[in-house]
């Protein structure tokens, strides 16, 4: 796909999606196209009563798309939905333009943005999985026969079978490489878990403002453009909290509705950091008209990771909802949100990562959750255990300390520690 190509975006308005805000869906499709550097020539939705097996759209709608391509000089048609291989091929034949569906577009974005070795491996695996289903008998070379011996392919192997076999072999190698990368990540995570710092993970729908919030909290310079999927690989930085000496903040890939199944599987590992988190911050774009639908998509993913129960309540680490982009709302809308928050029990913070409003409240809320299970421990240390003594002063709240004389000199302390901190102290 050529950056700067003129694209016509068509959103198929299907019966099972009618409850969604149509303009918001179109805006998301435009955002996906802009994220890969396309120039949007025109965009609109077409209502579909019954999807056509051959082309998805009706014949009159296909003619309209072809006419609009001519009219707006579009080189590419982006269908904001899933197309079968046959539907994609037939549309390209009838329209005379390259056609890409939502899955293909998201794969293109992921392929361009993945920065780490793991990210690139995951993207390639997802691409191959997608291509495997696109090997249909419309390729010009598929009628060729290729002879061979043994593992090179038996006599009469068609090109399509050879292509499929090569894709399967490459996918097998990629899965082995990914498994090795995951083992390495697992070792790194084990080291972090032995370290005395809690982990706070940011999750949320793509473009909700996670990376902007991450930069605001850490002073980092993570890519935080107003683009879908600006962040693909997990990023971590240390932050300070009022009652916690140090915490690790983790930014993650943004969730999205109708995420390609290939990517749900391939990118699950990038969300593994969330399963090890002590607190999860769910960043929401509260100014988006589809904010509730977006929340459900995020909750669905967290439910699949056993982080929330069937009702959407936290099943492990506590979850804070950060209602972001409040600066885009008028005073009346902000007041209504504050009333909603006051009527609810769960931790919710209204903020703007862009302006800094509400950031201190968010930090206080995270701090309170991290230290909620703290209790006072009476600890006695020998005189030679200076390292443990220093650790307690650095990571706990020392309420009292006295020297112990006699045959076994040392120290007697009263220290407030969370369960996690006390567990780490016990392993020193």
N, C-alpha and C positions, 0 to 999 in steps of 0.2 A: 504494500500500500504506500502510495507516494504522499509525503507530507505536503500540505498546501493544495492537495487535490480538492476540486469542488464536489461537494456531496449533497445529494437529496436525501433527507431523513424522512422515513415513513413509519409511523407507529400504528401497528394493527390493533384497533380497538376491539378486543375480543370480549364476548359476553361475560366470561368469568373474571374479567378485570374491570368491569364497569363501575365498581365501588370506589376505584381510585381516582384521585384528582388528575384529569387528563392533561391539563397544562403542566402540572408538576412532572408527570411522566415524560412529556415532550421535552421539558427543560432538562431532565436527567439525560435523555437521549442526546440532546444537543451538547450537554456537558461531556459525555463520553466521546463524541466526535471531536470536540475542541481539545480534549486531553491527548489525542493522537495527532493533533496538528492539522485537522481537516478544515476546509473553509465551507461553511454551511450556506449552500445556495438557496435552499428552501426547506421547510419542515412542516409537516402536518400529520394529522391522524386520519385513518380511514376506518369507518365502522365495518365490522365483519360479522354477519349474522351466522354464517356457517363456513368454517375454513375449507378451502378447496384443496384436496389432496395433491393436485399437480402444481399449484402456484400459490396457495394460501389465500390470495386475493381473487376477487371475481374478474372476469375478462375485461369488463369496462374499467375497473380500477387499475388493471395492468396497463391498459391503453393510456389512462390518465398519467400514470407514472412515467411511461415512455415519452409522452408529450411534454411533461414538465421537465424531463431531463434535457430535451431539445431546447425548450424555452429558456431554462436557466443555465444552460451549458454545463450540466452536471456530468462529471466523469464516473461517478460512483453512486450507487444506491445503498443506503444503510437501512435495513429493516430492523426496527427496534422490537424484535421478537425472535423466536427460534424457528429456523427453517430446516427442513430435511434436505439431504443432499440433492434429491430429485427436484424439490421446489426451488432450490437455489439455481440449479442448472437450467431449469425451464424459464425462470425469470430472466436470467442472463440472456438466454436465446431470444426471448420476446422483447426485452427492453434494449438489448444491444449495448449493455453497460455491465461492468463488474458489479456484483451484488454481494454484500456481506451482511450477516445477521448479527444480533446482539452478542452472541457467544464469540464469534470471530473477532468482533470489535474489541471486546474486553480482553481477549487473548493477545491482540495486538498491543494494547496498552500495557498489559502485564509484561509482555516481551520487551518492551522499550524501557520500562521503569525498574525492573528487577536489578538490584545492585549487588547483592551478595551471591556467593557461589551456590548456596542453597536455593535462593530465589530463582536464579537462572535455570538450575536443574528442574525445579518444580514447573517453571513456565514451559520448558521444552517438553516435559512429560505430558503436560496438559495439551500442548499443541499437537503432539503425536497422537494422543487419544482422540482429539477432535478430527485430525486428518484421516485417521483410520476409518472413521465412519463416512468420510467424503470420497473414498475410492470407489467411484461408480463407473460404469462402462460408457463414459462419455469422453474419456481421454483418447487422444488420437493414437497413442502407441499401444493401447491395450490388446489389440488383436494380434500383435506380434507374439510368436511363440519363441521360447528360449530353451534350448536343450541344456543338459548338464549332467553331472554325475554326483551321486551321493548327496552330501549336505548342500551342494551348490544348486540343487533343484533338479528334479527328475525331468525326463523328456516330456515336452508338451506343457511345461509350467507357463501359464500366461503371465504377462507383465504385472497385472493387478495382484496376482497371488505372490509374486516375487516382492512387490512393493509392500504388501501386507506383512510378509515374513520379515523383511528388513525392519519395518516399523516395530514389530513385536520384539525383535532382538534388541533394537536400540532402547525400547521402553524397559526391557529387562535389565539392561546395563544401568540405565538411569535410576531405576528403583534401588539397585545395589549401592550406587553412589550416594543416593539420598539417605539410605539406611545408615551408611557410615557417617554422613554429616550429622544426622539426628543423634547418633551415639555420642559424637563429639559435643554437640549442644547439650545433651543430657549430662555429660561429665561437667561441663561448664556450669550448668544449673545446680548440680549437686554441690559444687564448690561455693556457689552463691548462697545455697541454703545453709551451708555450714558457716558462712559469713554472718556477721551480726546485724545485717540490714534487711528490713522488710521490703517487699516488692509491691509497687502500686502500678496496675496496668490500666492504660487508657483503651477503651473500646468504643465503637460507635459506627454509625452509617458513614459511608464515604462522603467526604466534604462537609462533615459536621463540625470541623474545626479542631480535630484532635492534635494535629501537628502545630497549629497556632498556639493551642493551650500548652503543649509540650514545650515549645520555645519560650513561652511566657514564664513557665514554672522553672525551667532549667537554665535559661539564658543561652540555649543552644541555637544552632542555625540550621535546623532540619528543614528540608523543602516543605513549604507551607503555602503554595500557591492556591488560588481559588480554582482548583482542578479536581476532578474525580480521580481517585487512586493516586494522589500526590505522594503517599507513603505506601510502599509495598513490603519493605523488609523491616523487621522489628528493630527499633532503636532504643538504647538505654542510656540514661544519665542519672547521676546522683542529685538528690534534692535534700534540703534541710526543712524540717518541720518543727513547730513550736516545742513539742515534747519528745521528739525523736531526733537523735543526733544526726542520723543519715538514713535515707530511704532511696531505693532504686525505682525510678519512673520509667515505664516501658510503653512506647508508642507502637501500635499494631496496624495491620492492613485494615482498610475500611470495609465494612460489610455493604452489600447491595442486594436489592431484590432480584430474583431470577438469576442469581450467580450461576454460571455454567457448572454443571455437575463435575466436569473434569477439574475445575479449579477448587471446588469445595473439598475434594479429596486431596488435591495436590498442595493446597495452601493450609491444610489443617495444622501442619507443623509450625507455621508462623504464628499460630494462636496458642501453641503449647505454653508460651510464657504466661498466658492468662491463667492457666490451670495451676500455676505455682504462685499466683499473686496472693498477697495478704488482704488487699483491698482492690476492688475493681471500680473504676470511674467510667460510667457510661455517658459519653458526651453526645448530646442531642442538639440538632439545629432546631431550636424551638420556634424559629421564625418561618420554617418551611411548612406549607399547608399539609404536607403528607407526614408530619413529624410522628404521629401516632402509628401509622403504617410502618414507617422506618423503625420505630422502637420495636414493633412486633418482629420484624425481620432479624434484628439483633438478638432479641430474646430467644427466637427460634434456634439461632446458632449456639447461644450459651446453653440452651436446654439440651442440645445435642452433645454438648461437652460435659453434661451433668453438673453445670454450675448454677442452674436455677431449676426449680421444681415445675410440675405441670401448671401451677398457678402463676409462674413467673417470679416467685419469691426466691431470694438467694438460698442455694443449697450448700454452699461452702463459704467462700470469702464474702464479706459484706459488700454491697453494691451501692455506690453513690450515683445519683443521676445529676449530671451537670447540664443544666438547661442553658445552652450557649447561644450567642448571637442576639442577646436581649437588646443590644444597641440598635438593631434593625426594626424594633417595634416601637409604637408610640406609647405615651404614658398610660393611656387607658388599657391597652393590651398588657403592659407590664404589671399594672395594678391587679388585673384579672388573674395573671399568673401567680402573683404573690398570694392572692386569696386561695388559689388552688393548692399551693404549697402548704399554707397554714392549716388546711383541712386534712392533710395527709400525714401519716406517721413516719414513712420511710425518709431517709436522708436525701434531700433534693436541694441543689444550690442554683440560684439564678445568677448568670454571669455573662461577661463578654471577654473572651480571650483576646479580642482585638484591642479593647480599651483598658482592660485590667479590672473592670468592675466585678466585684464578687470573688476575686481570686483569694483574698485573705480568708473569707468565709469558707471557701473550698478547702484550703490548707488546714484550717481549724477542724473542719469536719473529718477530713482524712486522719488527722492526728488523733482525734477523739476515738475513731474506730480502731486505729492501730493500738491504742493504749487502753481500750475498754476492758480487757481481761487482765490488766495489771494488778498484782497483789504484792503485799509486803512479805519478803522472805528474810528469815534470820540466818545469817551465813557466818561461819567461823573459818578463818584462813590461817595457815601457818605463816611464820615470819618470812619464809623463803618463797611464798606464793605472790610475789609482787606483781607478776604479770596478770594474775586473776584479779588482784585488787585494782589495778589500773583499768582493766576491762570493765569492772563493775562501775567505776566512776565515770567511764566514757559512755557506757550504754544503759545504765540504770539510773534510778533516782535514789542516791544514798541519803537516807533519812537520819542515820546516826552511825558513828564509828568510834570504837574504843579499842585501845591496845590491851592485849592479854599478857600478863606477866606469868612467871612460874617456870615449870619444867618445859612446857610447850608454848613458848611465846608466839604471839601472832595478833590477829585482829578479829573483833566481833562486830558485824555490821547488820543494820536493818536496811534492806534495799527493796525498792518497788521495781518489779520486773514483770513484763508480759510473759505469757506461757512460752512464746517463741524464744524470747530472750533468755528465760531461765533454762530452756532446753539447750540452747547454744552454750550457755555458761557451763552446763553440766558436762559438755563434751570437751571443755578446755583441759 
